[in-house]
Amino acid sequence: MIISNSSPLILLAKISKLNILEKLHKKITIPYAVYNEVIINGKNENYSDAALIEKSINEFIFVKHLNQGYKTESEKLSNIIGSGESEAIALCIQEKAELLLIDNFEPRKIAQSKGMKCRSTPGILLEALKKNIISSEEYESGIKDLSKYAWLSGDVVAHFLYIGYKIKQGESK
C-alpha cells in the first residue's frame, strides 16, 4: 500500500502530472485529514488543483480512516507536525504501508525513524522517468515547474536535474 500526504498530490496536480501516481502505483491511499486539507479546504479556497484531485477520489486515490489506536498515535504526532502528516504517518503504521509520499523534511525524518520508506515529489518524477512513464524532457520541465510551487533549494533542483541528465545519457548509449 502507498500512502500520500497532501503536498505530493497538490504539487503533481499543479504541474499536471497527477496521473503519474496512478501509472506508478495503481492505487494511492490517503487519511481523512489529507482529504480534508486537499479537497475540502482546497475547494473552500477555490484552488483548481482541489477539483482535479477530487476527480481522482475513488478512481485511484482512496480515503481510509484511522482505527482508534492509530488515532492516538496521530494525535501525539500532531503536537509536532501537521494533522495531515501525522495521520499519513499513523496510517502507514496501521496499514504496514510500503511507501509514504511526503515532502516536508521534519515529518519525513519522523517517518523514517519509524522505519518507513519515503519519497518526495521530485522523487516521484524521478521514479516515473526511470520507469519510462515520462520522457527526459517531461521530467526536466516537471522538476522546473515544481520549483515554481514548492520551496526547493537550487541544490535540490540541480541534484534532480543532474540525475535526470545522467539517466538520459544512459538511455542514449
C-alpha positions in Angstrom: 0.0 0.0 0.0 1.2 3.5 -0.9 0.1 6.4 1.5 0.3 10.0 0.4 0.4 13.2 2.4 -1.1 16.4 0.9 1.8 18.1 -0.8 2.7 15.4 -3.4 -1.0 15.4 -4.5 -1.2 19.1 -4.7 2.1 19.7 -6.4 1.6 16.9 -9.0 -1.9 18.4 -9.8 -0.4 21.9 -10.1 2.1 20.7 -12.7 -0.5 18.5 -14.5 1.3 15.2 -13.5 -1.2 13.7 -11.0 -1.8 10.8 -13.4 1.8 9.7 -12.8 0.8 8.3 -9.4 -1.8 6.1 -11.0 0.7 4.8 -13.6 3.3 4.2 -10.9 1.2 2.7 -8.1 -2.3 2.0 -9.4 -3.8 2.9 -6.0 -2.9 5.6 -3.5 -4.4 5.8 -0.1 -4.8 8.9 2.0 -6.0 9.5 5.5 -9.1 11.7 6.1 -7.0 14.6 7.3 -5.3 14.7 3.9 -8.6 14.6 2.1 -9.8 17.5 4.3 -6.7 19.5 3.6 -6.6 18.9 -0.1 -10.2 18.7 -1.2 -12.4 20.4 1.5 -10.0 23.2 2.3 -8.8 23.5 -1.2 -12.3 23.9 -2.7 -13.1 26.4 0.1 -10.1 28.4 -1.1 -11.0 27.9 -4.8 -7.8 26.1 -5.6 -8.2 24.5 -9.1 -6.0 21.6 -8.1 -8.5 20.6 -5.4 -11.1 19.8 -8.1 -8.5 17.9 -10.2 -7.6 15.7 -7.2 -11.3 15.3 -6.2 -11.9 13.7 -9.6 -9.4 11.0 -8.7 -11.1 10.1 -5.5 -12.4 6.5 -5.7 -10.7 6.2 -9.1 -7.1 5.7 -7.9 -7.0 7.8 -4.7 -8.9 6.2 -1.8 -9.6 7.7 1.6 -9.1 5.4 4.7 -9.9 6.3 8.3 -7.6 5.6 11.1 -8.5 2.9 13.6 -8.8 4.1 17.2 -5.4 3.0 18.4 -3.7 4.8 15.5 -5.7 8.0 16.1 -3.9 8.2 19.4 -0.6 7.8 17.6 -1.6 10.6 15.2 -2.7 12.9 18.0 0.7 12.5 19.6 2.5 13.4 16.4 0.1 16.3 15.7 1.8 18.1 18.6 5.0 18.3 16.4 3.7 18.2 12.8 0.5 18.9 10.9 -2.6 16.8 11.1 -2.3 15.5 7.5 1.3 14.5 8.0 0.6 12.9 11.4 -2.4 10.9 10.1 -0.4 9.9 7.0 2.4 8.5 9.2 -0.1 6.8 11.6 -1.9 5.3 8.5 1.4 3.9 7.3 1.9 2.2 10.6 -1.7 0.9 10.7 -1.6 -0.5 7.2 2.1 -1.5 7.2 2.5 0.5 4.0 5.4 0.0 1.8 5.9 3.7 0.9 4.9 7.2 2.2 4.8 10.1 -0.3 5.7 13.1 1.7 7.8 16.3 1.1 8.4 18.2 4.3 11.7 17.4 6.0 10.7 17.1 9.7 7.7 14.7 9.0 9.9 12.7 6.7 12.6 12.3 9.4 9.9 11.2 11.9 8.5 8.6 9.4 12.0 7.3 8.5 12.8 7.0 12.3 9.7 4.7 12.4 11.2 2.5 9.6 9.1 4.0 6.8 10.4 4.3 3.2 9.6 7.9 2.0 9.6 9.5 -1.4 9.3 13.2 -2.2 7.5 14.8 -5.2 10.8 15.2 -7.1 11.5 11.6 -6.3 8.1 10.5 -7.7 9.0 12.3 -11.0 12.4 10.5 -10.9 10.8 7.1 -10.4 8.5 7.9 -13.4 11.5 8.8 -15.5 13.3 5.6 -14.6 10.2 3.5 -15.5 9.8 5.4 -18.8 6.4 6.8 -17.8 7.6 10.2 -18.6 10.3 11.4 -21.0 13.5 13.2 -20.1 12.0 16.4 -21.3 8.8 15.9 -19.3 11.0 15.1 -16.2 13.1 18.2 -16.6 10.2 20.5 -17.2 8.4 18.8 -14.2 11.3 19.5 -11.9 11.5 23.1 -13.0 7.7 23.5 -12.7 7.8 22.1 -9.2 10.2 24.8 -8.1 7.5 27.4 -9.0 5.1 25.9 -6.5 7.3 24.3 -3.8 10.2 25.7 -1.9 13.1 23.7 -3.5 16.6 24.9 -3.0 18.8 25.4 -6.0 20.8 22.5 -4.8 17.8 20.2 -4.8 16.7 21.3 -8.3 20.3 20.9 -9.6 20.6 17.5 -8.0 17.4 16.1 -9.6 18.2 17.7 -13.0 21.7 16.1 -12.8 20.3 12.7 -12.0 17.8 13.1 -14.9 20.7 14.1 -17.2 22.7 11.0 -16.2 19.7 8.8 -16.9 19.2 10.4 -20.3 22.9 9.8 -21.1 22.5 6.2 -20.2 19.4 5.9 -22.4 21.3 7.3 -25.4 24.2 4.9 -25.2 
